[in-house]
Amino acid sequence: MKLLVLFGFIFIFGWLESSTKKLPEKSTQKTIALEDTIHFTSQIQPILVKNCSPCHFTGGKMYERMPFDKDTTIINHETGILKRIKGEEKLLIKTFIEQNKIN
């Protein structure tokens, strides 16, 4: 009988201890490693088409001065572009620029 009480006590103590441990909080923001190669045509350009068309693409009024179908434009105009793009898309573009900057 004492053995049964002892096992019950150990079980309850173990359960209480495990239920009071704080679980790690889930991060809601995704991170992008600089080691992950980001491709302009497949990942960056669709964001720019969605946010910057038609002005900065072929036939647009800003295309001649600032064509967004060229990766060099994005890299050279980082500040202005990052002001206009928000959220995870901004993080992706920022990482792309960092990967492709020539110091």
Helices and strands as residue ranges (DSSP letters): H 2-20, I 40-44, H 45-52, H 71-76, H 78-84, H 87-100
